[in-house]
C-alpha cells in the first residue's frame, strides 16, 4: 500500500470525467494527478490531446488547480500541428456544509502557452460557481460560469456564459456511471452544447479509471469525442 510520511494517502477526489467541477477539494496537502486521452471529430477532422490536471488543497476551504493539455495534434492547412496546449490556473474556494452538500467558487486564468495554430494566443479569465448535492444515490455537480475571452471574432461578444450539470451514481463498490449536459453561448457566436456519458472503475481508493464519450448537439460542437483517463495521488506534502 502506498505510504506518505508514514501515513496512508486519503481517497482521491476525482474531477474527471465530466466538464462540471465538483465543489469539494482533495484532502489537504495531498497532490493529485489526473491524466487522460481525448480524441474528438468535427468538420475540420480529428483532434487528439493528452489533458492533465494537478490539484492541491491548502485546507478544507482553499486550493489550487493547474491543468492543460500536455500534447495536442490538430488539423491545419499544411497538415497537422503538434505541440503543447494552453494552461489553466484556478484558485478554488469550497463551502462544505455536510457530506452531502457543498458550494464552490473558482477564479481561473487560461495562459496562452500553446502556439496560435493550436490555441487562441490570448489569455482568458473566468469565474465559476458550483453547487454539489447528494440526492439519495444520485450526486449532482452543477456549474454556472462566465469567461472573458482574449481572442474573439470581429463583432462577436467577449464574454461567454457556460452552464453544465453532471449526475453520477455508484453501480457497486467499484463501478460508477456519469451523465452530463453542458453548453456555452456568447453574443453573435454559434452556441455549443453536448451530452456526455462515462463509466468509472476504482480498483482501490487511490485510483480511479474512467472512459466514455460525448455527442455534440449543435453544428459548432465536435460531433463526437471519446476519452479515457485516471486519477491518482502523487505525494502527501503535509
SVG drawing of the C-alpha trace seen along z (x, -y; Angstrom):
<svg xmlns="http://www.w3.org/2000/svg" viewBox="-33 -44 41 48">
<polyline fill="none" stroke="black" stroke-width="0.4" points="0.0,0.0 1.2,-3.5 2.6,-5.5 3.5,-9.1 5.5,-10.4 4.3,-7.3 0.6,-8.0 -1.7,-6.5 -2.9,-8.6 -6.5,-9.8 -9.0,-8.6 -8.7,-10.6 -11.3,-13.3 -11.9,-12.9 -12.8,-15.9 -12.8,-13.7 -14.5,-12.7 -17.2,-15.4 -16.9,-19.1 -18.6,-20.1 -16.2,-20.7 -17.3,-19.4 -17.3,-21.9 -15.2,-19.6 -11.4,-19.8 -9.0,-16.9 -7.6,-16.1 -5.5,-18.9 -1.8,-18.5 -2.4,-15.7 -1.2,-16.4 -3.3,-14.6 -2.8,-14.0 -5.5,-13.5 -4.2,-12.3 -6.2,-11.3 -6.5,-11.0 -9.1,-12.7 -10.0,-12.3 -12.7,-14.5 -14.1,-14.9 -15.6,-17.9 -15.8,-19.2 -12.1,-20.0 -11.0,-16.5 -9.8,-14.7 -8.2,-16.5 -6.3,-14.5 -4.9,-15.6 -3.5,-14.5 -5.2,-16.6 -3.8,-16.7 -4.8,-18.3 -2.8,-18.8 -4.9,-19.5 -3.7,-20.6 -5.8,-21.8 -4.2,-24.0 -7.0,-23.2 -10.7,-22.3 -11.6,-25.6 -8.8,-26.7 -7.0,-25.0 -5.2,-25.4 -5.8,-23.5 -3.4,-23.5 -4.4,-21.9 -4.0,-21.9 -3.1,-19.7 0.4,-18.1 0.3,-17.3 -2.1,-18.3 -2.4,-17.1 -4.9,-19.1 -5.7,-19.6 -4.0,-22.5 -3.8,-23.9 -0.4,-22.4 -1.1,-19.0 -1.3,-18.5 0.0,-20.8 1.5,-19.2 2.6,-20.9 1.6,-21.7 -1.8,-23.2 -2.8,-26.2 -2.5,-26.1 -5.3,-26.8 -4.7,-28.0 -7.6,-28.1 -7.9,-29.3 -10.8,-27.4 -12.9,-28.1 -15.1,-25.4 -18.0,-25.9 -18.8,-22.5 -22.0,-22.3 -22.1,-18.5 -21.0,-15.3 -24.0,-15.7 -24.0,-19.4 -21.3,-22.0 -20.9,-25.1 -17.8,-26.2 -16.2,-29.2 -13.4,-29.1 -11.4,-32.0 -9.4,-31.0 -6.9,-32.2 -6.0,-30.5 -2.4,-31.1 -1.6,-31.1 1.2,-28.5 0.1,-26.9 1.2,-28.2 -1.5,-30.2 -2.3,-27.4 -3.3,-25.2 -4.7,-27.7 -6.2,-31.2 -2.9,-33.0 -4.6,-35.2 -5.3,-34.9 -8.8,-34.2 -10.3,-34.9 -13.2,-33.1 -15.4,-32.8 -17.3,-29.6 -20.0,-28.9 -20.6,-25.4 -23.4,-23.5 -22.7,-19.9 -25.5,-17.9 -26.3,-14.3 -29.9,-13.3 -30.2,-9.8 -27.9,-7.6 -27.5,-10.3 -24.8,-13.0 -25.1,-16.3 -22.5,-18.9 -23.9,-22.0 -21.7,-24.8 -22.5,-28.3 -19.6,-30.3 -18.6,-33.5 -15.4,-33.7 -13.8,-36.9 -12.2,-35.8 -8.9,-37.4 -9.4,-36.4 -12.7,-36.9 -14.1,-37.3 -14.9,-40.8 -18.5,-41.7 -18.8,-38.8 -19.2,-39.1 -16.2,-38.9 -18.0,-37.3 -19.0,-33.7 -21.6,-32.1 -21.4,-28.4 -23.6,-26.0 -23.3,-22.3 -24.9,-19.7 -23.4,-16.3 -25.2,-13.4 -23.3,-10.4 -24.1,-7.3 -22.3,-4.2 -23.3,-0.9 -21.5,1.1 -18.3,0.7 -16.1,0.2 -18.1,-0.9 -19.9,-4.2 -21.7,-6.0 -21.9,-9.7 -24.2,-11.6 -23.9,-15.3 -25.3,-18.1 -23.1,-21.2 -23.3,-24.2 -22.0,-27.7 -23.2,-30.9 -21.9,-34.4 -23.2,-37.2 -23.1,-36.8 -21.4,-33.4 -22.7,-29.8 -24.0,-28.0 -22.1,-24.9 -23.9,-22.0 -23.0,-18.4 -24.1,-15.2 -21.5,-13.1 -21.8,-9.5 -19.0,-7.8 -18.2,-4.8 -15.6,-4.8 -13.8,-2.0 -12.0,-2.2 -9.8,0.8 -8.8,-1.0 -9.4,-4.2 -6.1,-5.5 -7.0,-5.1 -10.0,-5.8 -10.1,-4.9 -12.7,-6.4 -13.8,-6.0 -16.6,-7.5 -17.9,-9.6 -19.6,-12.9 -22.0,-13.8 -22.4,-17.3 -25.9,-18.8 -25.1,-21.8 -23.2,-22.3 -20.5,-24.3 -19.8,-21.4 -17.5,-18.5 -19.8,-15.8 -18.3,-13.2 -15.4,-12.5 -14.0,-9.5 -11.8,-9.7 -10.2,-7.8 -8.2,-8.7 -7.0,-8.1 -6.9,-9.9 -4.2,-9.1 -2.2,-10.7 1.3,-11.8 2.5,-12.9 1.4,-13.8 3.1,-17.1 1.8,-17.6"/>
</svg>
